[in-house]
């Protein structure tokens, strides 16, 4: 597995503002992902963060709203832009493709709890 | 459509009794299956997976799960529940053609173990 940290752990933001969430891994990883967990609901994949290129977004998520950076193999950021109360969720970073080859599970960070007022 | 179902919102078990958390899936082909646990105010922790081979797989904290292809199920089990097992459990499936990014999660089942 890997040790994954996220900053901030929680935040309360005003509508119309933006928040950038950081994800740091203690080793180089092939795959990094961002998920959203809305209150009382399951996890939904937002996008795959690609190192050195644009992120791959899932249906219903767009780059203008959720810009993602991945400058190297251990770090990624997710920005939630122009926030509204509907963006109040837990945002989780995950990593995959860890050794040994064929380990298909993903490992998750502790999450960032965002409340938009 | 590909999906994962966890039919029980909550499961209540007395400490020391066996527990089962149910999961069924609807995916074409041979999927990879996973169980995760989420404790309050924490991220998801990986418990176990089925990729191929024996239908009964063992994972962390004494949990195991049984893959049943004919019933398209992957139920999570533990012979003797602990109060500390109380948490939110998610079943997830990776469709065979989806790549690493295609983890589809169930809605989650809250397990409450009573002393």
Interface residues (C-beta under 8 A of the other chain):
Chain A: X1 X4 X30 X31 X33 X41 X42 X43 X44 X45 X48 X56 X92 X94 X96 X97 X102 X104 X105 X106 X107 X108 X109 X110 X111 X113
Chain B: X32 X34 X36 X41 X42 X43 X44 X45 X46 X49 X51 X90 X94 X100 X101 X102 X103 X105 X106 X107 X108
